[in-house]
Structures are given as C-alpha cells and as structure tokens.
Amino acid sequence: VRAVDACQNSSTDTVLIRVPDVAPLNLKFSPDTVICPGASVLLEAEYGGGIGDLVFVWDNGYSSDSLRQWVSPMSTQIYTVSVADSCGNVLSLSSRVTVRVPEASFTYHYIENNTLIFDSETSPDVVSWLWNFGSSGSDTLEDPIREFLDTGFQVVRLTATNEFGCRVELMDTVYI
C-alpha cells in the first residue's frame, strides 16, 4: 500500500489481508412428491457452509429447527425451508406435496333379465378396478358385464385405485 500526503511525501508498506476459506451457503430439500389422502410424508432438509451462525426456518408454521418434519396435508401444499448465515445470505427451497384423490363413478343398465353392464367413469390416473357384486362374485374389468344369481336389491361396490395406490370406494344398490 502506498500513501501520499499533501506535500507529496509518500510511504509504502505491505498489508496482508486474509480471506477465510468458507464454503458457500448450501441447502438441499426433499423433492416434490405425491401422497394419498390421509397419508404422511417425511420432508428432510440439509444445509451447511456460509459464514458464522446459521438460522434454519420452515415457512408453514413449524417453529422447530428440526431438519425433518412429518406432514399430512389434506390438500396439495407447498412447503418451503430457508437458511441464512451471519452475513445475511439466504437460500430457500420449496417442495410440493400433492394429495391425489382418484375420481370415479359408475352407471349401469340392463342387457337382459338378471344381466347388467356396468360403466365406470374414472380419472385418467386410475389403473385398477375391483367390483364386488355380493353373492354374484367380483370382477377386475373396467366395465364388466354381470349376471346376478339372486333377484331383489343387490349392493354393488367399486374400488378404483390410481397409479399412486390411492383408492376411492363407491357403492350403489341395484334392483334385479
């Protein structure tokens, strides 16, 4: 460093500046995920680096500084975590937890006497159908044809399952 005064006198000296070798602030967080209604999922964060003390915060009302949180949202939610260092550097990441409910309904019509055809209307993510026709058996076809052995009122149940294993159960009473 060289300093010059008003009379043009100068002096030179060496100054050593040490810059600490600090890893950059970093943050990792759980990826987006899909769950069924009523299910829970573990969200996990990991952070490090930065300068000085680090402060870790969940944005969804979690006051805990825990890096792990079990969540059971009733509808799709976005969870965000943030970490800040002593110099005010802040990183935030978000993870979407999608609650996937399969949609299903069914109708039926008579083909002849005791034989009915059942038509299911399901969301595109449904991959399996389980029909229960009481004493007349069961079926796994999307749109089965069923001959009923007994006459009178019969309970028909449909369980539709989507690609994530989420289920919806329907029931109707038919008269044979």
Secondary structure, DSSP 8 states (H G I E B T S, - for coil): -EEE-TT--EEE-------------EEEE---EEE-TT--EEEEEEEE-SSS--EEEESSS-----SEEEE--SS-EEEEEEEE-TT--EEEEEEEEEE----EEEEEEEEETTEEEEEEEE-TTEEEEEEE-GGG-EE-SSS-EEE-SS-SEEEEEEEEEETTS-EEEEEEEEE-
